[in-house]
């Protein structure tokens, strides 16, 4: 098991909105738990009154507020509400770990003002992807987090990621091993993508893999657009995936692009009139030693 907990993305901007979203997810889950407990107590009383189990469940679904926000069809309340709900504590903790590790970096990069609309937009993309393939009722922030991973891959493909690891060598060492590793974030994201593609191929029913894939693709495309439109710029010590693939021009060439034509021509003329100085050892031809046969 690999648990990411910190990414190597320095920033001067504090991701307040991502912190607020993390706190909101926890608070909403507490409210869900309270509501479910109250519903369970009510169901026990109704069953004791000989109300059928099916009638009790249907009545509770109609009365419980959280059920109304589950993604179930094209209702707006579900499209916008599902990303704030979770099934149980492991589901919540898993989402919060990835949201904390990667969401803080993305929030700092794009700014607190734009982060919340992008967060909600990625959730909508994930929900639509799920519904287009005929997916059933769903809830959770996994589609949003997949979109954040897609953005992270475009912005910070080479940045490292600190992870907690726990594994056991079955048949060799029964005692589990716990430790930490540092790995390129690219590999963790690749594992996430491969897992979801594998889930689609074998048909994992309890995980909305199409929502995850749709959110990931949406996040990656959005990040590319932000870079192309220069709404997000990379620092000098950062290198986006686009820069790695296209090997963008050096800073000197970019500076020339902003110069007036006569300035560019002046620099070209100087380069022609003042050719590069060749070191003395490069000018002198190399003489191979003569071999004397004895």
Buried (B, 14 or more C-beta within 10 A) or exposed (E): EBBBEBBBBEEEEEBEBBBBBBEEBEEBBEEBBEBBEEBEEBBEEBEEEEEEEEEBEEBBEEEBEBBBBBBBEEEEEBBBBBBBBBEEEEBBEBBBBBBBBBBBBBBBBBBBEBBBEBBBBBBBBBBBBBBEEEBEEBBBBBBBBBBBBBBBBBBBBBBBBBBBEEEEEEEEEEEEEEEEEEBBBBEBBEEBBEEBEEBBEEEEEEBBBBBBBBBBBBBBBBBBEBBEEEEBEBEEEBBBBBBEEEEBEEEEEEEBEEEEEEEEEEEEEEEEEEEEEEEEEEEEEEEEEEEEEE
